[in-house]
Amino acid sequence: MARRRRARVEIIGLERLERRLAEIVPELEAAAKAELENAGAAMVADVRRNVRVDSGNLRSSVKATPEKDGLRVSVGWRDQDDLYAVFHERGTRRTPANPTLIPALERAGKEFVARLRAEVRRRL
C-alpha cells in the first residue's frame, strides 16, 4: 500500500486580500444604500403614475422614507389625511381595488437586484 504524504499549501497575498475585502465592505454598503434610495424613488414615481386620482392628494403625498440604518426604505402614505389610501389599495364594496404599492415593489425590486449586482461586480 502506498504511503500518503501530506501536502502543504501556502497562500501568498492572503493578508492583502483580507485588507482589500475590509476596504470593500464600506464601499458595498454605500452602494447598497444609494441603490435603495434609487429604488425608493422609482417606486414613488411608479405609484404616482398608477394611483387612482380624484383630488390628487394620494399622488402628491406618497413618499419614500429611508430607515435609520439606510439599508431599508419604506414607501407609502404617512399622513393622517391619507388613511383612505388603504381603501384604494384593497378596494371596498363599491370601489374596486387598485393596488399600486405591491406592483411598484415588484417592478422596482427586479431593477434593484440587477443594478446592485452590477454595482457589486464593478467594485470587485
N, C-alpha and C positions, 0 to 999 in steps of 0.2 A: 504494500500500500504506500502511495506517495505521501510524503510529508507535506503538511500545509505550512506555508510561510505567511507571515503577517506582512501586510503592505502598509506603508506609512505614506500618508498624503499630506502635503503641505500646501496651504492656500496662500498664495502671495498676493498681497494687496487687500487682505480682509479688513484691516483697520481703516484703510482709505474708503472701502465700500461702506463700512459702518458709519463713518463720518459723513459721507455723501448722503446716505439714507436719512441720517438725523437732520441734515440740512433740507432735504426734500420734503419732509413731513410738514413743516410750516407752509411751504410753498403750495403743497397739495391742499392743505386746509384752506388757504386763502383762495385757491382756485375753486374749491367746492363752494365756499361762501359766495363768491362772485357769480358762479353759475346758478346757485339757488336764488340769488337776487334777480338774475335774468329770468329764471323760470317763474318766479312770482310775478314779475312784470308781464310776462307772456300770458299767464293765467288771467291777470286782471284785464288785459286787452281782450282776451278771448271771451271772458264773462261779459264785458261791456258790449261786445258785438252781438252776443246771443241772448242776453237777458230780455225779458218782456218789458216793454216800455209803455208806461202810462204817463206819469209825471216826469219821468227821467231820474227820479231820486235813486233807484237801485243802480242804474247805470253809472251815475256820478259818484256814488258813495262806496263802491266796492274797493277794498284796499288789500295790499299785501303787507303783512306785519312780520318782520323778522323776529325770531325768538332771541333770548339773551345770548346764547352761545353762537348764534349766527349760522348754525347748521340745520335750522328748521325755519320754515316760513309758513304763516297762516294766511290764507286768502279767504275773504268773505266780507260780511257786513258786521260792523261792530256797534253802530249807534242804536239807541233805543228806538228811534223812528224807523229803523229798518227791520223790525221784528217780523213784518209781513212777508219778508223775503222767503221764509220757510213755506208759506202758502204757495208762492210761485214755484218754488223748487219741487215740492211734493204734490201740489195740487189740492183741490178741495172738491166738495160735491159739485160745485158749479163751475169751477175753474180747472181746466186740465193742467197736469203737471208740465212744467217747462224747466227740467233740470239743466243747470248751466255750470255748476261748480264741479261735479264729478266728470262730465265730459271734458271740461277745460283741464282738469288734473290729468286725465288720461292722455290728452294730446301733449301737454307740456311735459309730462313725465317721460314720454318716449324721447322727446327732443333733449331733455335734460340729461338723460343717461348717455345719449350719443355724444353730446357736447362735452360732458365730463370725461368720458372715456378718451375722447380726442385730446383734451387738455392734459390728462394724466400721461398719455403717450408722448405728447410734445415735451413735457417737463422731464420725463425719464430719458 
